Amino acid sequence: MNNTSVEKIGCFNTVLDPYNGITIESKDLPNSKEEFEINLDFLIEETQDRRNLIWIYIDISKSDFIPISTSRGFIFHSCDEAYVLVVKRLIPNAIIPTSANHTLGVGAVVINENEELLVIKEKISTIGYKLPGGHIDNGEMISSALEREVLEETGIKVEFQSIISLGHFYPHQFHKSNLYVLCIAKPKTLEINIQDTNEIIDAKWVKISKYLEDETVLAYSKAVVLAALEYQGFTLANHETLCHIKRDFELFFPIEK
């Protein structure tokens, strides 16, 4: 939500958003339930006829504020380990933006000059060797997540080159969809040195032909490797294209032949 104006209502600092809603950050909540309840009622009364939504971030340390909110028509929208975001419609059918409905993952096709492929074996895996990769953290770019995950799982430093495949899986964790971005990366080092020993039991370089013939390898992994051998994929574009956007972003476009 983009901050456009701030208004003091009762004890709350409220920030107007593009949906004609107001947002209250957890740091701006009072300390006591009694003060919160009194000011919440005042807030609703003061904004009933001129705003569409009220958003409140409730920190876990003030979770006893949650039933006070829900008793006044607030519903759960989204959460993190430290907060719950609740929202109340002040007018019928007010638009509430969809909460995050997917998780993001990234995987890497890393091939060295000897035509060897970098692969890993997970502790929890019941299948053969797979491509290194994992979750993209909140606020993390695809390219940096790729380089981090490969380093953690294999000890190999790589450089992002392009996106070669995009997978969409449902259902996944937490009843959400999962978008899995498979990328081509160039190795900058070659020595295996697993850092994430809690999850990875083996990492190695293997001949591409041997990997593609391995019956324990998923057909999906083989298809991604074959695509990486045949196509260049989507590479990072010139960031000047969207230089007016004041936030982190990555743009990917097809590589010219």
Order of alpha helices (4+ residues) and beta strands (2+ residues): beta-beta-beta-alpha-beta-alpha-beta-beta-beta-beta-beta-alpha-beta-beta-beta-alpha-alpha-beta-beta
